[in-house]
Amino acid sequence: MREIKKYVRYYIPIRKAWTDQSPERPRNVTINFHYEGKRTISNTGIKIAPCDWDKSRQRVKLTVKRSTEINRYLDLLEEKINDIYFGGKAKDILVDTHYILKELRKDKNKERTSFFEEWDRYIEIQKSRLRNSSIISIRTSYKHFKKFIKGERIDFNDIKPELMANYAKYLLGIGLVNNTIHNNIKRLKTFMNYARNMGLHDNIKYKQFNIPEKVGRIRFLEWDEVKLLMDYKPETELEQKVLDNFLFGCLTAMRFSDYHALEKDAIVKIKFDDSDEVYYAAHVRHVKTDNITVVPLLPEAMAIIERNQNSKSKFALPRLYGQKINRLMKDIGKKVGLTGKLPIDIFKGDKRETIYKEKWELLTTHLGRRTFISIAATKGIPINIVAAIAGQNPKTTMKHYAGVVDRERFVRIVNDMKFSTTQ
């Protein structure tokens, strides 16, 4: 195996004559290939803001969105240009700038021949940074789009509003609801953004099409219903483990993926200088966003932690599959009497259908998370604090839970505005 000398350098050129020297403005990343006292300079097709560029590593900073795939592309480009140089030398070809650029363009044109090969490659890259469930969703969108195309040849420049409108109509025709169609369109756009960032196309027309997301009614448990579950005496050890997981979500707003991975060492004591009271919190790195949050633990949540403290596992809670928790929680909910019909809106195209289900039928780990956010919002806790605990963007929280917040105001108005029936 040959040892490759470092011939390649990446940098972002800055010119003194440029009027806009802002470090936040995206600039072209340039590749500089030095060999035999000569050099070949070419544009990589990638634009990065100087403030997001690590000069010492000559790569995008790891904190930047999509840094993994961009840096992987730069690695591959470096490897490719070295292969062109050494391959030419091995064949006794005159290797100069013209030859190197010609071979680079030839290879790039070859790579652009298959839209779906690029999408496949994109999915492989994402496996190193996304959860398996997210990869499955991307792969599902890939399959839907491939069936829609029906084997016809397609290029990046073909992804235009007209084609995407037909794709949305196709997804509606196979029975998908509006929000699922919205998510499929969003994944296609994310791939197109990635490919454009990689210099594979310069099409921006696809950005003009969108299927708006429909914000449905938020379903959650009231605090007295949470108490019903807390007071329930489990009939088996498995039921206790299921309850511990579900209730922990209700008491912390943590996603299942986060409390499923929560370790005992992540639980810490907190004391403030002006108080003798001891509080507890969990240091959580969110699986979905990779952000770190300090989640305050209510006494009821700590009771669940303490119940499982003596287990040999390093994890704070019993480890169960989400599907098992969701299935058994429905049985427990039925036993404790979580009845009452709840409306569920289903949007298909311009039509809305409302169906009704018993509350116990809707018990899932995600409903537990919604329960904490909803109860906290109705108790008047500022939405930015609720969002921080839940690891959400405050705008997202407000958009989805605005109706829940307004519910408390509605009750207050009705009570305050009552008129006496007696004169």
Buried (B, 14 or more C-beta within 10 A) or exposed (E): EEEEEEBBBBBBEEEEEEEEEEEEEEBEBBBBBBBEEEEBBBEBBBBBBBEBBBEEEBBBBEEBEBBBBBBBBBEEBBEBBBEBBBEBEEEEEEBBBEBBBEBBEEBBEEBBEBBEEBBEBBBEBBEEEBEEEBBEBBBBBBEBBBEBBEEEEBEBEBBEEEBBEEBBEBBBEEEBBBBBBBBBBBBBBBBBBBBBBBBBBEBEBBEEBBBEBEEBEBBBBEEEBBEBBBEBEBEEEEBBBBBBBBBBBBBBBBBBBBBBBBEBEBBEEEEEEEEEEEBBBBBBBBBEEEEEBEBEBBEBBBBBBEBBEEEEEEBBBBEBEBEEBBEBBBEBBBBBEBEEEBEBEBBBEEEEEEEEEBBBBBBBBBBBBBBBBBBBBBEEEEBEEBBBBBBBEBEEBBEBBBBBBEBEEEEEEEEEEEEEEEE
